[in-house]
């Protein structure tokens, strides 16, 4: 379910509880006895003495930046001190993956080619929700208007209308600059996943008999 109860410890007349949730969020449940007046944490295993000159204060909860061991320090209004070691393993460190990249052309004569004025469409499917990627088709950014669309931030469709100044030959693509909600960056992709390829041809060949 994404959250696991880590410990319960005695502190005065009440129990202290801590839960680790999705994204490395650590939530402290205060005791029912003397109120907690100071809360701090440190990465790694530590003793009460380590918090005399170190520790990051928090108020009820904090978000761990990395998976691993953390020590939580608490002091109640009577001066009782308590530390507990917890394990955090819910921080998302997995980069998003581009699972599918398919390039198509609306050329009415041959869908493997594109000429000036034809629309090139790049359809992308990611492993999770991502920020808007930087998409280039024929070395041009597919930005503005309705050129990049998504309904769920997982499936993206980018279009580009071929221009007379675009380079002839195999249509180059590039997908970069995307991240998931945790800030993990995805890899740059410069090829389709299904082998689809479009040739851009803007030269009319005049042959005489």
JOQUIBEL-V869441 format. One record per pair of residues at least 12 apart in sequence whose ideal C-beta (glycine too) atoms are under 10 Angstrom apart, sorted by the first residue. I is the first residue (numbers start at 0). J is the second residue. If there is no record, write none. Layout:
((I	J) (I	J))
This chain:
((0	20) (0	21) (1	19) (1	20) (1	21) (1	22) (1	24) (1	89) (2	18) (2	19) (2	20) (2	21) (2	24) (2	26) (2	89) (3	18) (3	19) (3	20) (3	85) (3	86) (3	87) (3	88) (3	89) (4	16) (4	17) (4	18) (4	19) (4	28) (5	17) (5	18) (5	19) (5	25) (5	69) (5	71) (5	83) (5	84) (5	85) (5	86) (5	87) (6	18) (6	71) (6	83) (6	84) (6	85) (7	28) (7	30) (7	83) (8	30) (8	71) (8	73) (8	81) (8	82) (8	83) (9	30) (9	32) (9	81) (10	29) (10	30) (10	31) (10	32) (10	33) (10	35) (10	73) (10	74) (10	75) (10	77) (10	79) (10	80) (10	81) (10	83) (11	30) (11	31) (11	32) (11	33) (11	34) (11	75) (11	76) (11	77) (11	79) (11	81) (12	30) (12	31) (12	32) (12	33) (13	28) (13	29) (13	30) (13	31) (13	32) (13	33) (13	34) (13	35) (13	75) (14	28) (14	29) (14	30) (14	31) (14	32) (15	27) (15	28) (15	29) (15	30) (15	31) (15	32) (15	35) (15	71) (15	73) (15	75) (15	81) (15	83) (16	28) (16	29) (16	30) (16	83) (17	40) (17	60) (17	69) (17	71) (17	73) (17	83) (17	85) (18	60) (18	85) (19	63) (19	69) (19	85) (19	86) (19	87) (19	88) (19	89) (19	90) (20	60) (20	62) (20	87) (20	89) (21	89) (21	90) (21	91) (21	181) (22	62) (22	63) (22	89) (22	90) (22	91) (22	180) (22	181) (23	61) (23	62) (23	63) (23	64) (23	65) (23	66) (23	67) (23	69) (23	87) (23	88) (23	89) (23	90) (23	91) (23	92) (23	181) (24	60) (24	61) (24	62) (24	63) (24	87) (24	89) (24	90) (25	40) (25	57) (25	59) (25	60) (25	61) (25	62) (25	63) (25	69) (25	71) (25	85) (25	87) (25	89) (26	59) (26	60) (26	61) (27	40) (27	57) (27	58) (27	59) (27	60) (27	61) (27	71) (27	73) (27	83) (28	59) (29	59) (29	73) (29	75) (30	73) (30	75) (30	79) (30	81) (32	75) (32	76) (32	77) (32	79) (33	74) (33	75) (33	76) (33	77) (33	78) (33	79) (34	75) (34	76) (34	77) (35	58) (35	59) (35	73) (35	74) (35	75) (35	76) (35	79) (35	81) (36	73) (36	74) (36	75) (36	76) (36	77) (36	78) (37	50) (37	54) (37	56) (37	57) (37	72) (37	73) (37	74) (37	75) (37	76) (37	80) (38	54) (38	55) (38	56) (38	57) (38	58) (38	59) (38	60) (38	61) (38	71) (38	72) (38	73) (38	74) (39	53) (39	54) (39	55) (39	56) (39	57) (39	61) (39	70) (39	71) (39	72) (39	73) (39	74) (39	82) (40	54) (40	55) (40	56) (40	57) (40	61) (40	63) (40	69) (40	70) (40	71) (40	72) (40	73) (40	82) (40	85) (41	53) (41	54) (41	55) (41	68) (41	69) (41	70) (41	71) (41	72) (41	82) (42	55) (42	63) (42	64) (42	65) (42	67) (42	68) (42	69) (42	70) (42	87) (43	67) (43	68) (43	69) (43	70) (43	84) (44	68) (44	69) (44	70) (44	82) (44	84) (45	68) (45	69) (45	70) (45	71) (45	72) (45	82) (45	84) (46	70) (46	72) (46	80) (46	82) (47	70) (47	72) (47	73) (47	74) (47	80) (47	81) (47	82) (48	80) (48	82) (49	70) (49	72) (49	82) (50	70) (50	71) (50	72) (50	73) (50	74) (50	80) (50	82) (51	72) (53	72) (54	70) (54	71) (54	72) (55	69) (55	72) (56	72) (57	71) (62	87) (62	90) (63	85) (63	87) (63	88) (63	89) (63	90) (64	87) (64	90) (65	87) (65	90) (65	92) (66	86) (66	87) (66	88) (66	89) (66	90) (66	91) (66	92) (67	85) (67	86) (67	87) (67	88) (67	90) (68	84) (68	85) (68	86) (68	87) (69	83) (69	84) (69	85) (69	86) (69	87) (70	82) (70	83) (70	84) (70	85) (71	83) (71	84) (71	85) (90	181) (91	127) (91	179) (91	180) (91	181) (91	182) (91	183) (92	181) (92	183) (93	126) (93	127) (93	179) (93	181) (93	183) (94	126) (94	127) (94	129) (94	177) (94	178) (94	179) (94	181) (94	183) (94	184) (94	185) (94	186) (95	125) (95	126) (95	127) (95	128) (95	129) (95	130) (95	132) (95	153) (95	177) (95	178) (95	179) (95	180) (95	181) (95	183) (95	184) (95	185) (95	186) (96	124) (96	125) (96	126) (96	127) (96	129) (96	179) (96	185) (96	186) (96	188) (97	123) (97	124) (97	125) (97	126) (97	129) (97	132) (97	155) (97	174) (97	177) (97	185) (97	186) (97	187) (97	188) (97	192) (98	123) (98	124) (98	125) (98	126) (98	127) (98	153) (98	192) (99	122) (99	123) (99	124) (99	125) (99	154) (99	191) (99	192) (99	193) (100	121) (100	122) (100	123) (100	124) (100	125) (100	134) (100	155) (100	172) (100	174) (100	188) (100	189) (100	190) (100	191) (100	192) (100	193) (100	195) (101	120) (101	121) (101	122) (101	123) (101	124) (101	191) (101	192) (101	193) (101	194) (101	195) (102	119) (102	120) (102	121) (102	122) (102	136) (102	157) (102	170) (102	171) (102	172) (102	190) (102	191) (102	192) (102	193) (102	194) (102	195) (102	196) (102	197) (103	118) (103	119) (103	120) (103	121) (103	122) (103	158) (103	191) (103	195) (103	197) (104	117) (104	118) (104	119) (104	120) (104	161) (104	170) (104	195) (104	197) (104	198) (104	199) (105	117) (105	118) (105	119) (105	120) (105	158) (105	160) (106	118) (106	119) (106	161) (106	197) (106	198) (106	199) (106	200) (109	197) (109	198) (109	200) (110	195) (110	197) (111	195) (111	196) (111	197) (111	198) (112	170) (112	197) (112	198) (112	199) (112	200) (113	136) (113	137) (113	159) (113	160) (113	161) (113	165) (113	170) (113	197) (113	198) (113	199) (113	200) (113	201) (114	161) (114	163) (114	167) (114	198) (114	199) (114	200) (114	201) (114	202) (114	203) (115	160) (115	161) (115	162) (115	163) (115	164) (115	165) (115	199) (115	200) (115	201) (115	202) (116	160) (116	161) (116	162) (116	163) (116	201) (117	159) (117	160) (117	161) (117	197) (117	199) (117	200) (117	201) (118	136) (118	146) (118	158) (118	159) (118	160) (118	161) (119	136) (119	137) (119	139) (119	141) (119	157) (119	158) (119	159) (119	160) (119	161) (119	165) (119	170) (119	172) (119	197) (119	199) (120	136) (120	141) (120	146) (120	156) (120	157) (120	158) (120	159) (120	197) (121	134) (121	135) (121	136) (121	141) (121	147) (121	155) (121	156) (121	157) (121	158) (121	159) (121	170) (121	172) (121	173) (121	174) (121	191) (121	195) (121	197) (122	154) (122	155) (122	156) (122	157) (122	158) (122	191) (122	195) (123	147) (123	149) (123	153) (123	154) (123	155) (123	156) (123	157) (123	172) (123	174) (123	177) (123	188) (123	191) (123	192) (124	153) (124	154) (124	155) (124	192) (125	149) (125	151) (125	152) (125	153) (125	154) (125	155) (125	174) (125	177) (125	179) (125	185) (126	153) (126	179) (126	185) (127	152) (127	153) (127	179) (127	180) (127	181) (127	183) (127	185) (128	149) (128	151) (128	152) (128	153) (128	177) (128	178) (128	179) (128	180) (129	149) (129	152) (129	153) (129	155) (129	176) (129	177) (129	178) (129	179) (129	180) (129	183) (129	184) (129	185) (130	152) (130	176) (130	177) (130	178) (130	179) (130	180) (130	182) (130	184) (130	185) (131	147) (131	149) (131	152) (131	155) (131	157) (131	176) (131	177) (131	178) (132	147) (132	149) (132	155) (132	157) (132	173) (132	174) (132	175) (132	176) (132	177) (132	178) (132	185) (132	187) (132	188) (133	147) (133	173) (133	174) (133	175) (133	176) (133	177) (133	187) (134	146) (134	147) (134	155) (134	156) (134	157) (134	158) (134	159) (134	172) (134	173) (134	174) (134	175) (134	176) (134	177) (134	188) (135	157) (135	159) (135	171) (135	172) (135	173) (135	174) (135	175) (135	189) (136	157) (136	158) (136	159) (136	160) (136	161) (136	165) (136	170) (136	171) (136	172) (136	173) (136	174) (136	197) (136	199) (137	159) (137	160) (137	161) (137	162) (137	164) (137	165) (137	166) (137	167) (137	168) (137	169) (137	170) (137	171) (137	172) (137	197) (137	199) (138	165) (138	166) (138	170) (138	171) (138	172) (138	173) (139	159) (139	160) (139	161) (139	162) (139	164) (139	165) (139	171) (140	157) (140	159) (140	173) (141	155) (141	156) (141	157) (141	158) (141	159) (141	160) (141	172) (141	174) (142	157) (142	159) (144	158) (145	157) (145	158) (146	158) (146	159) (146	160) (147	159) (152	177) (152	179) (152	180) (155	174) (155	177) (157	172) (157	174) (159	172) (161	197) (161	199) (161	200) (161	201) (162	199) (162	201) (163	201) (164	201) (165	199) (165	201) (166	199) (166	201) (167	198) (167	199) (167	200) (167	201) (167	202) (168	198) (168	199) (168	200) (169	196) (169	197) (169	198) (169	199) (170	191) (170	195) (170	196) (170	197) (170	198) (170	199) (171	189) (171	190) (171	197) (171	199) (172	188) (172	189) (172	190) (172	191) (172	195) (172	196) (172	197) (173	187) (173	188) (173	189) (173	190) (174	186) (174	187) (174	188) (174	189) (174	190) (175	187) (175	188) (175	189))
